[in-house]
Every structure is written in C-alpha cells, then in structure tokens.
Amino acid sequence: MNIYSFSGGKDSTAMVINAVRQRQPVDAVVFCDTGGEFDEIYAHIEVFSKWCVGKGIEGGGNNNQSPFFV
C-alpha cells in the first residue's frame, strides 16, 4: 500500500500530483491536523481533497470531515 504524507504545502502537493502523473499507485493521502495551520492551508486542503476524489485516491476522515485526509 502506498500512502503519501501531505502537509498542505507546495512540496507535498507536487509530490502527490507527480506520483499520479507518473501513474505511481497512490492508495491514500494522509494529513495530520495539528490544529495550528493557517486558514490558507485548510482552504488548499479542501480544494486538493476534491482533486484527489477525482483521481480515486482514498483515505480516512479528519476533524473537518474530509474523506481523504486523517
């Protein structure tokens, strides 16, 4: 199982996008919410989680009810 750790920043976003583009298996993307993220990070996570849904990437829910980040 290939699980990618996602911080909500540019590097981890690019890592997941590149893995998908290169047809690498991405079974889940995991985000650990510290509760201290900037509002912009949470906004990006919402957009990126929708992108992940479109790519068929799974994961677990978090406190924000996102189906793809824990």
Secondary structure in CASP SS format (residue, H / E / C, confidence):
PFRMAT SS
TARGET T0000
AUTHOR 0000-0000-0000
METHOD secondary structure of the structure
MODEL  1
M C 1.00
N C 1.00
I E 1.00
Y E 1.00
S E 1.00
F C 1.00
S C 1.00
G C 1.00
G C 1.00
K H 1.00
D H 1.00
S H 1.00
T H 1.00
A H 1.00
M H 1.00
V H 1.00
I H 1.00
N H 1.00
A H 1.00
V H 1.00
R H 1.00
Q C 1.00
R C 1.00
Q C 1.00
P C 1.00
V C 1.00
D C 1.00
A E 1.00
V E 1.00
V E 1.00
F C 1.00
C C 1.00
D C 1.00
T C 1.00
G C 1.00
G C 1.00
E C 1.00
F C 1.00
D H 1.00
E H 1.00
I H 1.00
Y H 1.00
A H 1.00
H H 1.00
I H 1.00
E H 1.00
V H 1.00
F H 1.00
S H 1.00
K H 1.00
W H 1.00
C H 1.00
V H 1.00
G H 1.00
K H 1.00
G C 1.00
I C 1.00
E E 1.00
G C 1.00
G C 1.00
G C 1.00
N C 1.00
N C 1.00
N C 1.00
Q C 1.00
S C 1.00
P C 1.00
F C 1.00
F C 1.00
V C 1.00
END
